[in-house]
Amino acid sequence: MNDTLTKLLEQLSKNPNDDELLGKLGIYYTHNPNGDKELYYFKQAYHSNPSIKNTINYAYCLSYEYGEIEKALDIINNISSLKINHFYYYALYAQLLFTLEKPNNIEHYRTIINCCHQALKLFNQLSQEEQSKKCDKKVFIKNNLAITLAKIGQFDGIYHLFDDIYQDISNEAYIGNDWQFDILLNHVYIAIAQNDITTAYQYLTQIEQLGIYDNIDIAQAYANINDHQKCMALIKDEIDNIHISWDMIWYEIFKENPDIWKNKIQQELYGDMIWLKEETTSLKLSQDEKEKQTLMDNIQFHQQNIDYFKRLLKQGKPDLPNRKPTDNLRYLYGCYIIGCQIHDN
């Protein structure tokens, strides 16, 4: 046990309901994982004092570390009637909502858009020093606003948002960052969605020049603009490693060599048949109801895959991909734990 933890626990023993101490322990265990202790302390801090800070930290931990998005949303909503002047609240609210993804629910996306606008409004009220420290959060929010607008077909002003983003990340510290690639790729797909192929090529070229790309990601983008030659050149040495879910790439592979596609489908079919057999056997032996339900879900999943792959083999070709360019857009996820020093929070 290090000195920081010893000191916090000693202080807590004298003040067991001190939400500041409980919150600091939550942050400590976030950085130094030990079971679910970070969740325990964030939860205790929240129940001791459901302040804006404790609400945000508990909701973030529930969602990011444990995937309990609906519960996190319920907690966030508990303070929605308060006057909230912290941009993390709205940035996290948007992040919880876009994690759920509701493709046919326009109001869902409008709520995300409103949260992003409110987060940016509050961000702009920070001091210049604070804005500089948290510039990545501003970039994330603008990216997420841009792609949410694109998902509901509101493209007006999106290029201007990207211009702002590029200005924000012109700092040398951000060049070559993983999320710089995601932002540029989002710009590519938004251009494709508007049939602006010239702009799509412009940013694909920029990605390749920066050297921050993954071949499969870029091949998928070229497949989206029907550039078969560029797509195949990028993945020619990686075909064995490309998952079947990259449907547009596999459609290009099929056009190049149907036998390679057929062999891949046969391999996937065989793999699912093996898993189905093993999990069916496990289900017969299991005495645990929770485990049984998991196994039944897995069996259903593998059976659906088997039926799908058999159908493809029978028809002798892949289905025509129906993925929209906007289906490839990527949200950026930020850390919104207030007090997290690692992320300058």
Buried (B, 14 or more C-beta within 10 A) or exposed (E): EEEEBEEBEEBBEEEEEBBBBBBBBBBBBBEEEEEEBBBBBBBBBBEBBBBBBBBBBBBBBBBBBEEBBEBBBEBBEEBEEEEBEBBBBBBBBBBBBBBEEEEEEEEBBBBBBBBBBBBBEBBEEBEEEEBEBBBBBBBBBBBBBBBBBBBBEBBEEBBEBBEBBBEBBEEEEBEEBEBBBBBBBBBBBBBBBBEBBEBBBEBBEBBEEEEBBEBBBBBBBBBBBEBEEBBBEBBEEEBEEBEBEBBBBBBBBBBBEEEEBBEBBEEBBEBBBEBBEBBBEBBEEBEEEEEBEBBBEBBEBBBEBBEBBEEBEEEEEBEEBEEBBBEBBBBBBBBBBBEBEEEEB
